[in-house]
C-alpha cells in the first residue's frame, strides 16, 4: 500500500507530512481489508494526516471500507506494484495533488508469503513471484517517488520481515526476497543521506495480517506444488508430506499475534520522529533473534532455529520409511 500524509499539527516534528502507503499483494494473500497497511491508513487518518493509499483493487471491499470509514484526507489509488503503468499513473495523480511540496513519506508494505515448503519443492514461478512482489515492486515504486521524497527531505519506510535476517526452513522464496529488500534499503539509506532523506526498515515477527492466506488459496498452492513435482521428488518426499504442509500452513494464522499495534507504532515513529531508527523489530524477541543471528556460530544458530522456530517436524517419506 502506498500513502501520503499531511498534518499541520505536527509541524514541530516534520515540516511536510504527505505519505504514500502501498499495501496490497497482487494475488490475494494479503487482502486489502486487513493487515498493516489497512490499519495504518486508518490510524494516520485519525491523527490528521493526508494519506494516499495505493491498493491492488480500487473497487475491492478493502478500498471501499477506507472510503467509507476515513475522512476526505485519504485518497485511494489503484496501484498494482508489478505493473509499471499503474505506478506511473499513481505517481501522476500524487504529483497533481502535492504539486511542488514534495512527498514526506513513502511506506512500501505490499507482500506475499508464497507456499512455505522445502526449497527443492518450490516451483521457480513461485520464487519469481515472491521476488517480483516483495522486492522488484517496492524498488520500482521507490525509484518512481524518490524525486518527491528528496524534494521534501522525507522518509522511506520499507516493510521487510524477521525472515529477511534469520534463515528459517521452508521460507526460501519469501525470506530471500525480504533479505534483498533489507539490503536494498540499507544501501539507499547511505546514498540518500546526502539528500536529507531518512530510510527505515521494519522487520516484524509473526503478526496476523492475512498474509497467511485463505483455505482456498492454500489448496490452490498445494495443487501447484504437486503439479510441478518430479517423479523422484514425489517418491522421496511423498504426497502426504505436501498435504501435511498445507494443513500446517492453514494453521499459521492461529499462532500469530493479532495485535498489530507494535508494528503500527514503529511505522508511525519512522514517519514522524525527528531521528527515526534505521531498523525496527516489532514482535516478541525479534530484535534478540536478529542480533543473535549476526553474531553466533552458524552451527549454534541452525540448532536453535530448528529447536525453537521450527514448529513442524513431519518428515519426508524416504526419511521414515525403511528401505
N, C-alpha and C positions, 0 to 999 in steps of 0.2 A: 504494500500500500504506500502511496506517496501523499504527503500532506504538507501544506504551508500554513504557518500560524502567524497571528498578529495580536499583540496585547500591549496597549499603551500603558497599562498599569505596571508593567514590568520594565519600564524604561530604565530604571536604575540598574537592572541586571543585563538586559540586552537592548540594543537600540532598535533592531528590526526583528519582528517575530512572525514571519510568514513561513509556514512549513509545508513541505510536500511529503506526504506519507504514502508509501506503496506497500499494500499488504495482501493482495490476493495471490493464491497459487494459480497455475494455469490448467490444472487438471482435476480440481475438486478436492484434493486432500486437505486444503485449508479453505474452509468456507468463508465467504465474506460476512457471514452472520456470527462469527466467533473469532477468538484469537486475540493476540496482542494488538494488532492494528486497529481492529474494530473498537476495542475497548479504549485504545489510546485516543482515537478521534473524539470519542465522547468525553473523555477526561479533559483533553485540551480545549474542547469547545466550552466546557463548563468553566474553565479558567479564563476564558475570554480571548483565546487565540483565534486567528483566522487560519483555517485548515483547508488545504486542497487534498482530497483523499482519492488516490488512484485505485481503481477497482478493476477486477477482471471482467465483471459483467455489470454495467451501469444500470441494467434493468432487473438485476437479481434481488433476492429478498434482503440481503445484507445492505446493498446500496439504498434500497427503498427505506429500510429501517433508519439509516443515517439521515436521510432527508426528512423523515417523519419526526425523529426524536431530537435532532440537533437544530441549532439556530441557523440563521442565514449566513453566519460566518463560515460554515462548512460548504465547500463546493465538491461535488462528486465528479470525478473524471474517469472516463473509460481509458484503461491502460493495461494491456497485456504486455508485460515486460519482455516477452520474447518476440514481439512484433515492433521493429524499428519505426514503422509508420505511425503506430499508435503512440509510441514515445514522442515522436516528433510533433504529433498533433496535440498531445497533452502539454508539451513544452510551449507551443504557440499560445495555447489558452492561458497558461500561467503567466507568460510574458505580457500578454494583453492585460491581465489583471494587475500585476505588480509594476509594470512599466519600468521605470528606471530605478526603482527602490531596491531591486535585488531580492534574493531569497535567503531568509535567515537559516533555515534548516531543511535538510533532506534526510528522511528516515527510510531506509530500504529494509523491508520486512517480509517480502514475498519469499515463499519457500515450499518445497515438497520433501517428503520423507523417503519416498520410494518404498520398496518392499524389503525390509530387513531380513537378510538371509546370507549365507556364506558367499563370499566374493566370487567364487568359482561359478555359482549358480545364477548370479545376477546378469541378465541379458545386457549386451552392450548398449542397446537403445535406452535402458534404464540409467546407465552411467551417463550417457549423453544428455538425457532429460534432466537429471539432477544437476549436472553442470550448467545446463542452459538456464534453468530457473534460479538455482541457488548462487551461481557465480556470474555467468555472462550477462544475465538480466540486470542484476544490480550494477555491474560495471558499465553497461550501456546507459542505464538511467543516470548514473553518476557523471559520466562523460557529458551527457546532454545538458545537465543542470549545473555543472561546475562554474561556468561563467557567471551565473546568477549568484551562486554561493560566494564566489570571490568578490563580487561587487559589494556584497553585504558583510564580508568578512564573517561568514556564518559558520554553521555546523554541519558536518556529515556524520550520520549515525547509521551504522550497518549492524543488522541483527544476524549474528553468526550463531554459534552453538558451543556448548561444552564439548560436544563431539568433534569440533574442529581442532581441539587441542589434546584430546585424550583418545588413543586408539582403542575402539571398542568393537568386538567381534560382531559381524553381520551388518555393520553400518558403513561398509566401504564406499558405496556410492554417495550417500548423504554426507558423511564426515569428510570425504575428500574434497567435495565442493565447498563445504563450510570452512575447511582449512585454507583453501585457496582464497576465499573471501576475507578471512582474517589476515592473511599475508598481504593481500592487495590493500586492505585498509591500513595496515601498518606502514606500508611503503608510501601511500598517498598522504598519510599523516605527516611524514617527514617532508614530502615535496610541497604540501600546501601550507606549511607553517610560515613560509616567507610571504604568503598572501594574507596571513591572519586568519585562515580557516582552520578550525579545530576538528579533529576526527576522533570518534569514539566507536568502539566495538562492544556490543552487548553479547555475552556468551551465557545464555540461560541454561539451567539444568532442565529437569523434566517437569514441564508445566502442561496442563490440559488445555490445549488450544484448538484442537480439531485437526492438527497435522497427522494424528494417528489414523484418520480416515474413518469411513463407514464400513459396515459389514459387506456391502455390495462392492465397494472399492477393493477390499482385501480379496474377495472371491475372484474379482476380475484380474487382479495382480497375480493371484495364485495360478490361474489358468495360463497367464502369460509366461510364468516361470516354467510350468510343466510343458508348455508347447515348445520351449526353446532348449529343453534338456537333451543332451546327447544320451545315447543308449547306455554308455558306460557310466555316466553320471547318475542316471536313473537306477541302474543296478547297484552302484555303490552307496548312494545316499538313500534310495528308496522313496516311493511316493509318500509313505507315512511321514517321512521327515519334513517334506514340504507342507503336508496337511497340518502337521503339528505346529509348524511355524506360523501358518495362517491363523490357527486358533490362538497362539500366543500373541501375535500382532493385534488381534482384535481386543485383547485384554490390556494393551499398553496404556490406554487412557485411564484405566482404573487405578494405576499405580502412580499417576502423575498428580502434581499439586494443582488443585482447581483455583487457587488464589493467585491471580495474575499481578497483584499489586506490587510485589517486589520488582518485577520487570518494568512495569509502567513507571514506577518511581525512578528507576535508573535511567530510563529513556528521557523522562522529564528533566532530570538533573543534567544529562548530557546536552540537552537542548538549551536549558536556561541558566545553568551555573556559569559564573564568570570564568572559572577554571575547571572545566569538565575533565574527568579521568579518561585516559586513553582506553582503558578496559574496565568493563563492569561484569560481574559474575553472579547474577542473582540465582538463588536456589541453595538448598541445603548442602553445605560442604563443597560447593562447586569451586569456589576460589581455592580451597585447600587442595582439591584434586588437580586443578590446572597447574598450580605451583609445584605440587609433588611430581607431576608428570615430567617437568623440565629438569628436575634435579636428581631423581632417584635412578638407580641402576635399572637397565631395561628388564633384566630377569625378574627383579622385585616388582616392577610396575606390571609386567604381564601376569605375575602370580596374583597380585592384589586385584587387578581388573577382573580376572577370572573368578576370584573368590567373593568379591564384593559387588561388582557391577553386572556380571553376567547372571541373569535371573533364570535362564532356561538351559538345562543340561541334557536335553534329549539328544541322543547320538545318532549319526548316520547308520544305515542298515549294516554296512560292511564292518562297522566297528563293534557291533554287539551280536552279530550272527556268526556262529562257528563256521570255519571253512569246511 
